[in-house]
Amino acid sequence: MSEENQVPQEEVQQEAPAQEAPKAEEKVEAPAVEETVTEEPAFSWDDVEGGETAVNEEREALAALYEETLGSSVEHQVVEGKVTSKTDREVIIDINSKSEGVVSLNEFRYNPELAVGDTVEVLVDRQEDKYGQLVLSHRKARSIKAWDRVNEAHDNDEIVKGYVKARTKGGMIVDVFGLEAFLPGSQIDVKPIRDYDQYVDKTMEFKVVKINHEFKNVVVSHKALIEADLEEQKKEIISKLEKGQVLEGVVKNITSYGVFIDLGGVDGLVHITDLSWSRINHPSEVVELDQKINVVILDFDEGKTRIQLGLKQLEKHPWDALDENLSVGDKVTGKVVVLADYGAFVEVLPGVEGLIHVSEMSWSAHLRSAGDFMKVGDAVEAEVLTLDREERKMSLGIKQLTTDPWTDITTKYPQGSTHAGTVRNFTNFGIFLELEEGIDGLIHISDLSWTKKVKHPSEFTSIGAKLEVVVMDIDAENRRLSLGHKQVTDNPWDAYAVTFKVGNKVTGTMINSGDKGGDVSFAEHEGVEAYCPARHITKENGGKLEKGETAEFVVIEFNKDNRRIVVSHVGTYKEVELKKNTGRGGNKGGNVNVPNQNVERSTMGDLDALAALKEQMEKGSK
């Protein structure tokens, strides 16, 4: 071989076909082939069969074969892959690329039945990382396809599988096609669910019932899958319902007003009053959740959508077991089960109750609340007052067990006797005083004080206060006592007759003063007040006595019966006229018992008129 036909070794190596992937997005280098350089004759295309053209064609064929072997995976695209291996933590997936990808097993929690050989969709995150590893994501691939699949399942009413991820307020969070959907608590099952946590980490079948495209919210239901089967079962049960029929059911729900019973797809209500013949406070005292019980059908509507059930009706009525010999006047014992202001219900036998009205709890005429005498749970003894077996009603009384205090009222509280009592009530006209339980009397407002003018009893005493009284009158037939408080002490007006004798001078203080006169009080006689007319309130200097001013007065009238004293300040500085007028009355040192409106004229009168009258009388005598 000539030197002209020789090709340098470096040029031969550079012209060696490079196995590259034909794809524009990536370049795949062919495995490096180690060449051993030996001393050979210079290369010439003339020595190659077909020449340079044949070599290029062979190079293109090898590149096409390599591309077919690696597949056409592209970054950020969703492709299908085959599960080649599965461990406790990872899933190995072949997408027909130069290497296999590894996906965390957590991304397949919704599909616990995943097995080797299954085809799954994955997103090519990266063609290769820094270690040359293919990076895939099944979760992202599901998320991309999720909305299309969810809408398709909703439109076609398909059943989908979902993985219950966690519990949330009002329901559960479910992974459906990679999207988080909401499963309301009411849509988990046809019966109320008390333990939501039992569904967490479980894969269940659902129906997509609602989609909000604006907020990308999805609502699923498991209840919808079983309602269709139950509906057929429900129709069959309802068609066979009859009043009086006894069925077995399961306690589905307990409320304050009753119990809902599942009769096998059909719900019925046992009202709290139909649970037991005995009075109960809450249905949980009789039944418990998930308990199997027999119930009787009491009633239902025309569509048989509302079924009224009974439990106590399966037992004999307790009134039928009541002693036949029990009659009015007999004594019974029982327990207080209900307490109200008007009375108490006493359970004599389980399911047999009698009412003790508050008026039958005490002989007292002052009605109080039943709670003042007893409380729930108390054991009491009572007397049967009425008994109606047909209506199943009974009334009882406890005051009948003690003697009526009014039977010997005249012996215990004779007229004129003195006793102590407790103030129980006020009226505008007096005070009701309780001498003992069941014995009350009335103190009229006029019998409260000898001296004090009482406008209302509350000014004199208070509720609960103790007062000493004298029995003034007894009406045993009508259960009435007339009492007096002021009668306990001597009448001070007997002594006042001397102190306030007509014509006596007394020192007093104006309590009030007005155009019509004023009232006068006396320091030495507390509680005694006198009246001073307007024309007698004038001072010697022409002025008027004012409120709070102390002055001397002359008594011009004294009336013991009416407790009335009339005084005059004018009479203190016009004694001549006063003596003449009082002398003419013929009542020196006695009571001047004249009408109130004529007091002024009969005692003082008009001075000018008296002078004229005197002059006329003197002329007549001559």
C-alpha positions as CSV (number, residue, x, y, z in Angstrom):
1,M,0.0,0.0,0.0
2,S,1.3,3.4,-1.1
3,E,1.7,6.3,1.2
4,E,-0.9,8.2,-0.7
5,N,-3.6,5.6,0.1
6,Q,-2.7,5.5,3.7
7,V,-5.2,7.1,6.2
8,P,-3.9,8.4,9.6
9,Q,-5.1,6.4,12.5
10,E,-6.7,9.4,14.3
11,E,-8.8,10.2,11.2
12,V,-10.1,6.6,11.1
13,Q,-11.2,6.8,14.7
14,Q,-12.9,10.1,14.2
15,E,-14.8,8.8,11.2
16,A,-16.1,5.7,13.1
17,P,-19.9,5.7,13.1
18,A,-21.4,7.3,16.3
19,Q,-24.5,5.6,17.5
20,E,-26.8,8.4,18.5
21,A,-30.5,8.5,19.2
22,P,-32.3,10.2,16.4
23,K,-34.5,12.1,18.8
24,A,-34.0,15.9,18.9
25,E,-34.7,16.1,22.6
26,E,-31.9,13.8,23.8
27,K,-28.7,12.3,22.7
28,V,-27.9,8.7,23.6
29,E,-24.4,7.6,23.2
30,A,-23.6,4.1,22.1
31,P,-21.5,2.0,24.4
32,A,-17.9,2.8,23.9
33,V,-15.9,0.2,22.0
34,E,-12.3,-0.2,23.0
35,E,-10.1,-0.3,20.0
36,T,-6.7,-1.7,19.8
37,V,-4.5,0.2,17.5
38,T,-2.1,-2.0,15.6
39,E,0.2,-1.4,12.9
40,E,-1.8,-2.3,9.8
41,P,-1.8,-1.1,6.3
42,A,-3.4,2.3,5.6
43,F,-7.3,2.3,5.3
44,S,-8.8,2.9,1.9
45,W,-12.5,3.0,0.9
46,D,-11.6,1.0,-2.1
47,D,-11.0,-1.9,0.2
48,V,-14.6,-1.7,1.7
49,E,-17.3,-3.4,-0.1
50,G,-19.8,-0.9,-1.3
51,G,-17.7,2.0,-0.3
52,E,-18.6,4.9,2.0
53,T,-22.3,4.8,1.0
54,A,-22.8,1.3,2.3
55,V,-21.2,2.2,5.7
56,N,-23.5,5.2,6.2
57,E,-26.6,3.1,5.5
58,E,-25.5,0.5,8.0
59,R,-24.9,3.3,10.6
60,E,-28.5,4.6,10.1
61,A,-29.9,1.1,10.5
62,L,-28.1,0.6,13.8
63,A,-29.4,4.0,15.1
64,A,-33.0,3.1,14.3
65,L,-32.7,-0.2,16.0
66,Y,-31.3,1.5,19.2
67,E,-34.2,4.0,19.2
68,E,-36.8,1.2,18.9
69,T,-35.2,-0.6,21.8
70,L,-35.2,2.5,24.2
71,G,-38.8,3.6,23.3
72,S,-40.0,7.2,22.9
73,S,-40.3,8.4,26.5
74,V,-40.3,12.2,26.8
75,E,-40.0,14.3,30.0
76,H,-43.2,15.7,31.5
77,Q,-45.4,13.4,29.5
78,V,-47.7,10.7,30.8
79,V,-46.9,7.2,29.6
80,E,-47.9,3.7,30.4
81,G,-45.5,1.4,32.2
82,K,-45.4,-2.2,33.4
83,V,-44.8,-3.2,37.0
84,T,-41.8,-5.5,36.9
85,S,-41.1,-5.7,40.6
86,K,-42.7,-4.8,44.0
87,T,-41.3,-4.4,47.5
88,D,-42.6,-3.3,50.8
89,R,-41.6,0.3,50.0
90,E,-41.1,0.6,46.2
91,V,-42.6,-0.4,42.8
92,I,-40.2,-0.9,39.8
93,I,-41.8,0.2,36.5
94,D,-40.6,-0.4,33.0
95,I,-41.6,2.3,30.5
96,N,-39.4,0.8,27.7
97,S,-36.6,3.3,28.3
98,K,-32.9,2.8,28.7
99,S,-33.6,2.2,32.5
100,E,-36.5,1.3,34.8
101,G,-38.1,3.8,37.2
102,V,-38.8,3.5,40.9
103,V,-42.1,4.8,42.4
104,S,-42.9,4.8,46.1
105,L,-45.5,2.3,47.2
106,N,-47.4,5.0,49.0
107,E,-48.6,6.4,45.7
108,F,-50.5,3.1,45.2
109,R,-52.3,3.1,48.6
110,Y,-55.6,3.4,46.8
111,N,-54.9,0.1,45.0
112,P,-53.7,-2.5,47.5
113,E,-54.2,-5.2,44.9
114,L,-51.4,-3.9,42.7
115,A,-49.3,-6.8,41.3
116,V,-46.4,-7.5,39.1
117,G,-47.4,-7.3,35.5
118,D,-50.0,-4.6,36.0
119,T,-50.0,-1.6,33.6
120,V,-50.0,1.8,35.3
121,E,-49.7,5.3,34.1
122,V,-46.8,7.4,35.2
123,L,-45.4,10.9,34.5
124,V,-41.8,11.1,33.4
125,D,-40.5,13.7,35.8
126,R,-36.9,13.5,34.5
127,Q,-35.3,11.4,31.8
128,E,-32.4,10.8,34.2
129,D,-31.2,12.4,37.4
130,K,-27.6,13.0,38.4
131,Y,-27.2,9.2,38.9
132,G,-28.6,8.5,35.5
133,Q,-31.8,7.1,37.0
134,L,-35.2,7.6,35.4
135,V,-37.6,9.6,37.6
136,L,-41.3,8.7,37.5
137,S,-44.4,9.7,39.4
138,H,-47.7,7.8,39.5
139,R,-49.4,10.3,41.7
140,K,-48.8,13.2,39.3
141,A,-50.0,11.1,36.4
142,R,-53.2,10.3,38.3
143,S,-53.7,14.0,39.2
144,I,-53.4,15.0,35.5
145,K,-56.0,12.5,34.4
146,A,-58.1,12.7,37.6
147,W,-60.6,15.5,36.6
148,D,-61.4,13.8,33.3
149,R,-62.0,10.5,35.1
150,V,-64.0,12.0,37.9
151,N,-66.3,13.9,35.5
152,E,-66.6,10.8,33.4
153,A,-67.5,8.7,36.4
154,H,-70.1,11.3,37.6
155,D,-71.7,11.5,34.1
156,N,-71.9,7.8,33.6
157,D,-72.9,7.0,37.2
158,E,-69.9,4.7,37.6
159,I,-68.6,3.1,40.7
160,V,-65.1,4.1,41.6
161,K,-62.6,3.0,44.2
162,G,-61.1,5.4,46.7
163,Y,-58.7,5.3,49.6
164,V,-59.9,6.8,52.9
165,K,-56.9,9.0,53.9
166,A,-58.1,10.7,57.1
167,R,-61.0,11.9,59.2
168,T,-62.1,15.5,59.0
169,K,-64.9,17.6,60.5
170,G,-68.2,16.1,59.4
171,G,-66.8,13.2,57.4
172,M,-63.8,11.7,55.7
173,I,-61.1,12.7,53.1
174,V,-61.0,10.1,50.3
175,D,-58.3,9.8,47.6
176,V,-60.1,9.2,44.2
177,F,-58.0,9.1,41.1
178,G,-55.4,11.1,43.0
179,L,-57.8,13.8,44.0
180,E,-58.9,14.5,47.5
181,A,-62.7,14.1,47.7
182,F,-65.0,14.7,50.7
183,L,-67.1,11.8,52.1
184,P,-69.8,13.3,54.4
185,G,-70.5,11.3,57.5
186,S,-74.2,10.9,56.5
187,Q,-73.0,9.3,53.2
188,I,-70.9,6.5,54.7
189,D,-73.7,4.2,55.6
190,V,-77.5,4.0,55.8
191,K,-77.2,3.9,59.6
192,P,-75.5,6.5,61.8
193,I,-71.8,6.0,62.2
194,R,-70.4,6.6,65.7
195,D,-66.8,5.6,65.1
196,Y,-65.4,7.3,62.0
197,D,-61.8,6.1,62.6
198,Q,-62.7,2.5,61.7
199,Y,-62.8,3.6,58.0
200,V,-59.4,5.3,57.9
201,D,-56.8,3.5,55.7
202,K,-59.4,1.4,54.0
203,T,-60.2,1.2,50.3
204,M,-63.9,1.4,49.5
205,E,-66.2,1.8,46.6
206,F,-68.0,5.1,46.0
207,K,-70.2,7.0,43.7
208,V,-69.4,10.6,42.6
209,V,-72.5,12.5,43.7
210,K,-71.4,16.1,43.3
211,I,-68.6,18.2,41.5
212,N,-67.9,21.8,42.0
213,H,-65.8,22.8,38.9
214,E,-65.1,26.3,40.2
215,F,-63.5,25.2,43.4
216,K,-62.6,21.7,42.2
217,N,-64.4,20.1,45.0
218,V,-65.6,16.5,44.7
219,V,-68.2,14.8,47.0
220,V,-68.6,11.0,47.0
221,S,-71.0,8.6,48.7
222,H,-70.8,5.0,49.8
223,K,-74.3,5.1,51.1
224,A,-75.7,5.5,47.6
225,L,-74.3,2.1,46.6
226,I,-76.3,0.3,49.2
227,E,-79.5,2.4,49.1
228,A,-80.6,0.8,45.9
229,D,-80.5,-2.7,47.4
230,L,-82.2,-1.5,50.6
231,E,-84.9,0.3,48.7
232,E,-86.1,-3.0,47.2
233,Q,-85.9,-4.6,50.6
234,K,-87.7,-1.7,52.2
235,K,-90.6,-1.9,49.8
236,E,-91.0,-5.6,50.5
237,I,-91.1,-5.0,54.3
238,I,-93.5,-2.0,54.1
239,S,-95.9,-4.0,52.0
240,K,-96.3,-6.5,54.8
241,L,-96.8,-4.1,57.7
242,E,-99.9,-4.5,59.8
243,K,-101.0,-2.8,63.1
244,G,-100.3,-5.0,66.0
245,Q,-97.6,-6.9,64.2
246,V,-94.5,-7.8,66.3
247,L,-91.1,-7.4,64.6
248,E,-87.5,-7.7,65.6
249,G,-85.3,-4.6,65.1
250,V,-82.0,-3.1,66.1
251,V,-81.7,0.2,68.0
252,K,-80.3,2.5,65.4
253,N,-80.4,5.9,67.2
254,I,-81.4,7.2,70.6
255,T,-82.7,10.8,71.1
256,S,-84.2,12.6,74.1
257,Y,-87.8,12.0,72.7
258,G,-87.5,8.4,71.6
259,V,-85.6,5.6,69.9
260,F,-85.3,4.8,66.2
261,I,-85.5,1.1,65.3
262,D,-84.0,-0.4,62.1
263,L,-86.5,-3.1,61.0
264,G,-84.3,-4.2,58.2
265,G,-84.1,-1.2,55.9
266,V,-87.1,0.5,57.3
267,D,-86.9,2.8,60.4
268,G,-89.6,3.2,63.0
269,L,-89.9,5.4,66.1
270,V,-90.6,4.3,69.6
271,H,-91.6,7.4,71.5
272,I,-90.3,7.8,75.0
273,T,-93.8,7.3,76.4
274,D,-94.1,3.9,74.7
275,L,-90.8,2.5,76.0
276,S,-91.9,1.7,79.5
277,W,-95.0,1.8,81.7
278,S,-92.9,3.4,84.3
279,R,-91.9,7.0,84.0
280,I,-88.4,7.5,82.6
281,N,-86.2,10.6,82.1
282,H,-84.3,9.4,79.0
283,P,-84.7,6.4,76.6
284,S,-81.1,5.3,77.4
285,E,-82.5,4.0,80.8
286,V,-84.4,1.3,78.9
287,V,-82.4,0.5,75.7
288,E,-78.9,0.9,74.3
289,L,-77.4,1.3,70.8
290,D,-77.2,-1.8,68.5
291,Q,-79.5,-3.7,70.9
292,K,-81.9,-6.2,69.3
293,I,-85.4,-5.9,70.6
294,N,-89.0,-6.9,69.7
295,V,-91.4,-4.1,69.0
296,V,-95.1,-3.9,68.1
297,I,-96.4,-1.7,65.3
298,L,-98.9,0.8,66.8
299,D,-99.6,2.9,63.7
300,F,-98.3,4.2,60.3
301,D,-99.2,6.8,57.7
302,E,-100.8,6.1,54.4
303,G,-97.5,5.9,52.6
304,K,-96.1,3.9,55.4
305,T,-93.1,6.2,55.6
306,R,-93.7,7.0,59.3
307,I,-94.0,4.0,61.5
308,Q,-94.9,4.3,65.2
309,L,-93.7,1.5,67.3
310,G,-94.2,0.4,70.9
311,L,-92.2,-1.6,73.4
312,K,-94.2,-1.4,76.6
313,Q,-97.3,-2.7,74.8
314,L,-95.6,-6.1,74.8
315,E,-96.0,-6.3,78.5
316,K,-99.1,-6.4,80.7
317,H,-100.4,-3.1,81.9
318,P,-99.3,-2.6,85.6
319,W,-102.7,-1.2,86.6
320,D,-104.0,-4.7,86.0
321,A,-101.8,-5.9,88.7
322,L,-103.1,-3.3,91.3
323,D,-104.6,-4.8,94.4
324,E,-108.3,-5.3,93.8
325,N,-109.1,-4.5,97.4
326,L,-107.4,-1.1,97.3
327,S,-110.0,1.6,97.9
328,V,-110.4,5.3,98.9
329,G,-109.2,5.9,102.4
330,D,-106.5,3.3,102.3
331,K,-102.8,4.2,102.9
332,V,-100.2,3.5,100.3
333,T,-96.4,4.1,100.1
334,G,-94.5,5.1,97.0
335,K,-91.6,7.1,95.6
336,V,-91.7,10.6,94.2
337,V,-90.9,10.4,90.5
338,V,-92.0,13.8,89.1
339,L,-92.2,17.1,90.9
340,A,-94.1,20.2,89.7
341,D,-95.3,23.4,91.2
342,Y,-98.8,22.1,91.4
343,G,-98.0,18.8,92.9
344,A,-96.0,15.5,92.9
345,F,-96.4,12.2,91.1
346,V,-95.8,9.2,93.4
347,E,-95.2,5.8,91.9
348,V,-97.1,3.3,94.0
349,L,-96.2,0.3,91.8
350,P,-94.0,0.2,88.6
351,G,-96.2,2.0,86.1
352,V,-98.9,3.0,88.6
353,E,-98.8,6.6,89.8
354,G,-100.9,8.9,91.9
355,L,-100.9,12.7,92.1
356,I,-100.6,14.5,95.4
357,H,-101.8,18.1,94.7
358,V,-100.0,20.8,96.7
359,S,-103.2,21.6,98.4
360,E,-103.2,18.1,99.9
361,M,-99.7,18.4,101.3
362,S,-100.5,20.7,104.2
363,W,-103.5,22.1,106.1
364,S,-102.1,25.6,105.6
365,A,-104.3,27.9,103.5
366,H,-101.1,29.4,102.0
367,L,-100.4,27.3,98.9
368,R,-96.7,26.8,98.2
369,S,-94.7,24.8,95.7
370,A,-94.6,21.1,96.0
371,G,-90.8,21.4,96.3
372,D,-91.2,22.9,99.7
373,F,-92.5,19.6,101.0
374,M,-90.6,16.9,99.1
375,K,-88.1,16.1,96.4
376,V,-87.7,13.5,93.6
377,G,-86.7,10.1,95.0
378,D,-88.4,10.7,98.4
379,A,-90.3,7.8,99.9
380,V,-93.7,9.0,101.1
381,E,-96.8,7.6,102.7
382,A,-100.2,8.9,101.5
383,E,-103.9,8.3,101.7
384,V,-106.0,7.4,98.6
385,L,-108.4,10.2,98.0
386,T,-109.8,9.1,94.6
387,L,-109.4,5.9,92.5
388,D,-110.6,5.4,88.9
389,R,-109.5,2.0,87.6
390,E,-111.0,2.6,84.2
391,E,-109.3,5.9,83.6
392,R,-106.3,4.6,85.5
393,K,-106.1,7.7,87.7
394,M,-105.4,8.1,91.4
395,S,-105.2,11.1,93.7
396,L,-103.4,11.0,97.0
397,G,-103.1,13.2,100.1
398,I,-100.5,13.4,102.9
399,K,-102.1,16.0,105.1
400,Q,-104.9,13.6,105.8
401,L,-102.4,11.5,107.8
402,T,-102.4,14.3,110.5
403,T,-105.2,15.8,112.5
404,D,-106.9,18.8,111.1
405,P,-105.8,21.7,113.4
406,W,-109.2,23.4,113.0
407,T,-111.1,20.6,114.8
408,D,-110.2,22.0,118.2
409,I,-109.5,25.6,117.3
410,T,-111.7,27.1,120.0
411,T,-109.9,25.0,122.7
412,K,-106.4,25.8,121.5
413,Y,-107.0,29.4,120.5
414,P,-109.8,30.8,122.7
415,Q,-111.1,34.3,122.1
416,G,-109.0,36.8,124.0
417,S,-105.9,34.6,124.3
418,T,-102.5,35.8,123.3
419,H,-100.2,34.0,120.9
420,A,-97.1,34.5,118.7
421,G,-97.2,33.9,114.9
422,T,-95.2,34.4,111.7
423,V,-96.1,37.0,109.1
424,R,-96.8,35.1,105.8
425,N,-98.4,37.6,103.5
426,F,-99.5,41.2,103.0
427,T,-102.6,42.8,101.6
428,N,-103.7,46.4,101.4
429,F,-106.1,45.9,104.3
430,G,-104.0,43.8,106.6
431,I,-101.5,41.0,107.5
432,F,-102.0,37.2,107.3
433,L,-100.3,35.6,110.3
434,E,-99.6,31.9,110.7
435,L,-100.0,30.7,114.3
436,E,-99.0,27.1,113.3
437,E,-99.1,24.9,110.2
438,G,-102.7,25.2,108.9
439,I,-103.8,27.9,111.3
440,D,-103.8,31.4,109.8
441,G,-105.4,34.6,111.0
442,L,-105.9,38.2,109.7
443,I,-104.7,41.3,111.5
444,H,-106.6,44.3,110.1
445,I,-104.5,47.3,109.3
446,S,-106.4,49.3,112.0
447,D,-105.4,46.8,114.6
448,L,-101.7,47.1,114.1
449,S,-100.9,50.2,116.2
450,W,-102.7,52.4,118.7
451,T,-100.8,55.5,117.7
452,K,-99.1,55.1,114.4
453,K,-101.1,55.7,111.2
454,V,-100.2,52.7,109.0
455,K,-100.9,53.2,105.2
456,H,-99.6,49.8,104.2
457,P,-98.6,46.7,106.4
458,S,-95.1,46.7,104.8
459,E,-94.5,50.0,106.7
460,F,-95.1,48.2,110.0
461,T,-93.4,44.8,109.6
462,S,-91.9,42.4,107.1
463,I,-92.5,38.9,105.7
464,G,-91.2,36.2,108.1
465,A,-91.3,38.5,111.2
466,K,-92.7,37.3,114.5
467,L,-95.7,39.2,116.0
468,E,-97.6,38.8,119.2
469,V,-101.4,38.9,118.7
470,V,-104.6,38.5,120.6
471,V,-107.4,36.3,119.2
472,M,-110.4,38.7,118.7
473,D,-112.9,36.5,116.8
474,I,-113.2,32.9,115.6
475,D,-115.1,31.5,112.6
476,A,-114.4,27.8,112.8
477,E,-116.9,26.9,110.0
478,N,-115.2,29.2,107.5
479,R,-111.7,28.6,109.0
480,R,-111.2,32.3,109.8
481,L,-109.4,34.0,112.7
482,S,-109.5,37.7,113.5
483,L,-106.4,38.8,115.3
484,G,-105.1,42.1,116.7
485,H,-101.6,43.2,117.5
486,K,-102.2,46.5,119.2
487,Q,-104.5,44.8,121.7
488,V,-101.5,43.1,123.2
489,T,-100.7,46.5,125.0
490,D,-103.0,48.9,126.9
491,N,-104.6,51.7,124.9
492,P,-102.4,54.8,125.4
493,W,-105.4,57.0,124.5
494,D,-106.8,56.5,128.0
495,A,-103.7,58.3,129.3
496,Y,-103.8,60.8,126.5
497,A,-107.3,61.9,127.6
498,V,-105.6,63.6,130.6
499,T,-102.6,64.9,128.8
500,F,-104.5,66.3,125.8
501,K,-107.5,67.6,127.8
502,V,-109.4,70.4,126.0
503,G,-107.8,73.7,127.0
504,N,-104.4,72.2,128.0
505,K,-101.3,73.7,126.5
506,V,-98.8,71.4,124.9
507,T,-95.5,71.9,123.1
508,G,-95.2,70.4,119.6
509,T,-93.3,70.5,116.3
510,M,-94.8,71.1,112.9
511,I,-94.4,68.0,110.8
512,N,-95.8,69.7,107.7
513,S,-97.5,73.0,106.9
514,G,-99.8,74.0,104.1
515,D,-102.7,76.1,103.0
516,K,-105.2,73.8,104.9
517,G,-103.1,73.5,108.1
518,G,-100.6,71.0,109.3
519,D,-99.8,68.1,111.5
520,V,-98.0,68.4,114.9
521,S,-95.9,65.8,116.7
522,F,-95.0,65.8,120.4
523,A,-91.5,64.7,121.7
524,E,-92.9,63.4,124.9
525,H,-95.5,61.3,123.3
526,E,-94.0,59.3,120.4
527,G,-96.4,58.3,117.7
528,V,-99.1,60.8,118.7
529,E,-100.0,63.5,116.1
530,A,-102.4,66.4,116.3
531,Y,-104.0,68.5,113.6
532,C,-103.7,72.3,113.5
533,P,-106.2,74.0,111.2
534,A,-105.0,76.8,108.8
535,R,-106.6,79.7,110.8
536,H,-104.9,78.4,114.0
537,I,-101.4,78.1,112.5
538,T,-100.9,81.9,112.5
539,K,-98.2,83.3,114.8
540,E,-98.7,86.4,116.9
541,N,-96.6,88.5,114.5
542,G,-98.8,87.5,111.6
543,G,-96.6,84.8,110.1
544,K,-97.3,81.1,109.6
545,L,-95.7,78.2,111.5
546,E,-93.3,76.4,109.1
547,K,-92.4,72.7,108.9
548,G,-89.9,71.8,111.7
549,E,-90.8,74.8,113.8
550,T,-91.5,74.1,117.5
551,A,-94.2,76.1,119.3
552,E,-96.8,76.0,122.0
553,F,-100.4,74.8,121.2
554,V,-103.8,74.7,123.0
555,V,-105.9,71.5,122.7
556,I,-109.3,72.5,121.2
557,E,-110.6,69.0,120.5
558,F,-109.9,65.4,121.8
559,N,-111.7,62.3,120.4
560,K,-110.5,59.0,121.9
561,D,-112.6,56.8,119.6
562,N,-111.4,58.4,116.4
563,R,-108.0,59.1,117.8
564,R,-108.2,62.7,116.8
565,I,-106.6,65.7,118.5
566,V,-107.0,69.2,117.2
567,V,-104.7,72.0,118.5
568,S,-104.4,75.8,118.0
569,H,-101.4,78.0,118.2
570,V,-103.6,81.2,118.0
571,G,-105.2,80.2,121.3
572,T,-101.9,80.6,123.1
573,Y,-101.9,84.4,122.7
574,K,-105.7,85.0,122.7
575,E,-106.6,83.3,125.9
576,V,-109.7,85.4,126.8
577,E,-111.5,84.3,123.6
578,L,-110.4,80.7,124.1
579,K,-111.6,80.4,127.6
580,K,-115.0,81.8,126.7
581,N,-115.5,79.5,123.8
582,T,-114.4,76.3,125.7
583,G,-116.5,77.3,128.6
584,R,-119.6,77.6,126.4
585,G,-119.2,74.2,125.1
586,G,-119.9,72.8,128.6
587,N,-117.1,70.2,128.1
588,K,-114.4,71.6,130.4
589,G,-112.0,68.8,131.0
590,G,-114.1,66.5,128.8
591,N,-114.2,65.4,125.2
592,V,-115.5,67.8,122.6
593,N,-117.3,65.3,120.3
594,V,-118.4,67.5,117.5
595,P,-118.3,67.0,113.7
596,N,-114.9,67.5,112.2
597,Q,-115.9,70.2,109.8
598,N,-117.4,72.4,112.6
599,V,-114.5,72.1,115.0
600,E,-113.2,75.6,114.2
601,R,-116.6,77.3,114.6
602,S,-117.6,75.5,117.8
603,T,-114.4,76.3,119.5
604,M,-112.9,79.5,118.3
605,G,-115.1,80.8,115.5
606,D,-114.6,84.1,113.8
607,L,-113.6,86.7,116.4
608,D,-115.6,89.5,114.8
609,A,-118.7,87.4,114.6
610,L,-118.4,86.4,118.3
611,A,-118.0,90.0,119.3
612,A,-121.2,91.0,117.5
613,L,-123.1,88.1,118.9
614,K,-122.0,89.0,122.4
615,E,-123.1,92.6,122.0
616,Q,-126.5,91.4,120.7
617,M,-127.0,89.0,123.6
618,E,-126.2,91.8,126.2
619,K,-128.9,94.1,124.6
620,G,-131.4,91.3,124.6
621,S,-130.9,90.6,128.3
622,K,-131.5,94.3,129.2
